[in-house]
Amino acid sequence: MDWSAIQQQKAKREVERQAGGWAIERKKCAADILYWFDRHVWTYDPRLTRERNPDGTRKSPYVPFRLWPKQREILLQIGELVDAGEEGLIEKSRDTGATYLTAGFALHRWLFVPGFKTTFGSRKVDYVDKKDNPDSIFAKLRIMARRQPPELMPEGFNWAQHDNYMRLVNPATGSVISGEGGEDMGRGGRSSLYVVDEAAFVPNADAVEKALSGNTDCVMWVSSVNGMGNLFARKRHSIMKPHQIMRLHWRDDPRKTEEWAAAKQASFSDPTTWASEYDIDYTASVEGICIPALWVESAKRLAAMEPRLKPSNAGVVGLDVGAGKAKSVAIPRKGPIVLPPKVRGHPDTTGTAWWGLETAVETGCDALNFDAPGVGAGVSSTLMHRDDNETAADAERAKRFAHLAVVPVNTGISPSERLWPDGRTSEEMFGNLKAEIWWLCRTALQRTHEHVLWIEGKENGREHPLTDLLALPSGDRESDQLCLQLSLVKWGRNDKGKIVIERKEALAKRGIASPDHADALMLTFVDPPAAPSVAMFLMKRHRS
């Protein structure tokens, strides 16, 4: 065999070797979207051209997409919702890459899932696709697609033929990414996934939703916030379930610091712009909010900033008892430390009563405060009233909870006899106990915010005793739900000039579901009376 033939064979084997390697790589990418993102997805940031490389040349605006932990979590959650045929919602700060994430998800399905169709919609078609506009959704898709290795692109794909205005076709599998805008959203045929970009700003959103109902089973609503008076806010607060909701806050971006936030916030003449577009505050422009979202954000950061903060030895669990399909929520608080909420979906109040007691014991608390009226009456019956069906086993079981104080709470009654720093009594200030305990929580969170500002050396900062502060949990769905609900409820005054808290009926008119997590936390602020222990109640019942 001559030398040229040997070289040809070697070249052929090298091509086969590389082809086999890319076949393996393709399988890995198809099986794991995070693997694909980490190795083959690029993004575009023109601000990078201001910076220089070590050799003095300017940096390229095209950089590999480095996913943050929260972005990785959201990509997987989108996949779960799409595969289950459920809609989802992403609330976001500006400049957190949410559009790139949804575009990347769509491109991954376009590459590796035959017949998959994603449609992107926005209030204007130019936001979906416009020539030479790198901020349009299809420009982002093309940036990512053009930087894919040729071996991962579809067989037979031709940019001139298969990339058209608001339409990207995979000739090998029939997968499509398409676009729509304005009032035409939802009317362009069926889709596997429909992404509504900046959904809180879409006019006639209810009509768009109606059109989408015949288009797809899975709509992904993506937006920064725009107050409470829109479909996006209603879906977020009263329609969707926690597993359908995703959140991308600027604090999830490891590149952004408190110094960056201060400078950015100072650049806005209207403080509500920062609050809504970056701090994801739905109530930024709503008057009368009892607990500002800014205070809640400070309380979420307190534990990491204040190493002297410690939980108290004693603690109390607030139990909001769910009615019907609503879940019961238990929140333990040990002095200034609020532990992550626990939820129970079973409707039987007997089981809920025992579950509340177990929660108190497991979290090292010595008291359980629960809402007694309404559905809570069933818990009262289990814990405090005689039941002829009780057994000796119940009395024996009660010994485990012998140290607990159990307090039934009716927040509709008169306030306590507390004396406030200005010399007024709670009876003079509040219309009922509910208003008083909400104000106690508000006061603790206000002090927390002032204390955080003091730690940071900022204006209006003030040091407070650690026992007067409140550190809130965050990072899991139930904790995030608690933090969100705290800054949704409004306060006002009754006809006697006393402070009252917005009723659930009024919240519903604003499109806000019952704030069960927040109500559970408020119950921890009820002063414990000289209450007998739960064991005494249960054992008394049995002896009777």
CORLIN-V810588 format. One record per pair of residues at least 24 apart in sequence whose C-alpha atoms are under 8 Angstrom apart, sorted by the first residue. I is the first residue (numbers start at 1). J is the second residue. Records with the same first field share a line. If there is no record, write none. Layout:
I=J  J
This chain:
22=151  152
26=152
30=108  112
33=75  105  108
34=72  75
37=65  66  67  104
38=64  65  66  67
39=64
40=64  147  148  149
41=65  104  144  147  148
42=143  144  147
43=100  140  143  144
44=140  143
68=252  253  254
69=252
70=248  252
71=101  248
74=246
75=101  102  105
81=218  244
82=192  193  218
85=217  218
86=217  218  219  244
87=217  218  219  220  221  244
88=218  219  220  221  240  244  245  246
89=220  221  222  236  244  245  246
90=220  221  222  223  245  246  247  248
91=222  223  224  225  245  246  247  248  280
92=222  223  224  225  247  248  249  277  278  280
93=224  248  249  250  277  278  279  280
94=224  250  277  278
95=250
96=248  249  250  253
98=222  248
99=137  197  222
100=140  141
102=195
103=137  140  141
104=141  144
106=177
107=141  145  177
109=175
110=170  175  176  177
111=152  153  154  170  175
113=173  175
114=173  174  175
115=173  174  175  176
116=174  175  176  191  192
117=175  176  177  178  191  192  193
118=176  177  178  191  192  193  194  195
119=177  178  179  180  191  193  194  195
120=177  178  179  180  194  195  196  197
121=179  180  181  182  185  186  194  195  196  197
122=180  181  182  185  196  197  198  199  202
123=181  182  183  197  198  201  202  203
124=181  182
125=179  180  181  182
126=181
127=181
128=166  179  180  181
129=165  166  179
138=166
183=208
185=211  212
186=211  212  214  215
187=211  212  215
188=215
189=215
190=214  215  216
191=215  216
192=216  217  218
193=217  218  219  220
194=218  219  220
195=219  220  221  222
196=220  221  222
197=221  222  223
198=222  223  224
199=223  232
200=224  225  226  230  231  232  233
201=226
205=230  231
206=231
224=276  277  278  280
225=276  277  280  281  282
226=276  277  282
227=276  281  282  283  284  285  286
228=282  283  510  511
229=510  511
233=282  511
234=511  512
237=511  512  513
238=511  512  513
242=477  478  481
243=477
249=278  279  280
250=278  279
282=488
283=487  488
287=490
288=490  491  492
289=487  488  489  490  491
290=439  442  487  488  489  490  491
291=442  445  486  487  488  489
292=487
293=484  486  487
294=449
295=445  446  448  449
296=445  449  472  483  486  487
298=448  449  452
299=445  448  449  470  471  472
300=471  472  473  474
301=471  472
302=448  452  470  471  472
303=471
305=452  455
308=466
309=336  466
310=336  337
311=335  336  337
312=336  337
313=364  365
314=364  365  366
315=364  365  366  367
316=360  365  366  367  368  369  524
317=356  359  360  365  367  368  369  523  524
318=368  369  370  520  521  522  523  524
319=356  368  369  370  371  520  523
320=370  371  516  517  519  520  523
321=349  352  370  371  375  376
322=347  375  516
323=347  375
328=352  516
329=516  517  520
330=356  359  517  520
331=517  520  521  524
332=359  360  363  365  521  524
333=365  521  524
334=365
335=467  470
336=466  467  468  469  470  471
337=470  471  472
338=470  471  472  473
339=472  473
340=473  474  478  479
341=478  479  482  517
342=478
343=478
349=375  376  378  379  382
350=378  379  382
352=379
353=379  382  383
357=401
361=401
365=404
366=403  404  405
367=404  405  406  407
368=404  405  406  407
369=406  407  408  409  523  524  526
370=406  407  408  409  520  523
371=408  409  410  411  523
372=408  409  410
373=409  410
380=408
383=534  537  538
384=534  537  538  541
385=537  541
386=541  542  544
387=541  542
388=542
390=541  542
391=542
392=542
394=538  542
395=535  538  539  542
398=534  535  538  539
399=535
401=533  534  535
402=533  534  535  536
403=533  534  535
404=533  534  535
405=531  532  533  534
406=531  532  533  534
407=528  529  531
409=523  526
428=498
429=498  499
430=498  499  500
431=494  498  499  500
432=500
434=500  501
435=499  500  501
437=522  523  525  526
438=501  522
440=525
441=522  525
444=468  469  470
445=469  470
481=517
482=517  518
483=518
485=515  517  518
486=515  518
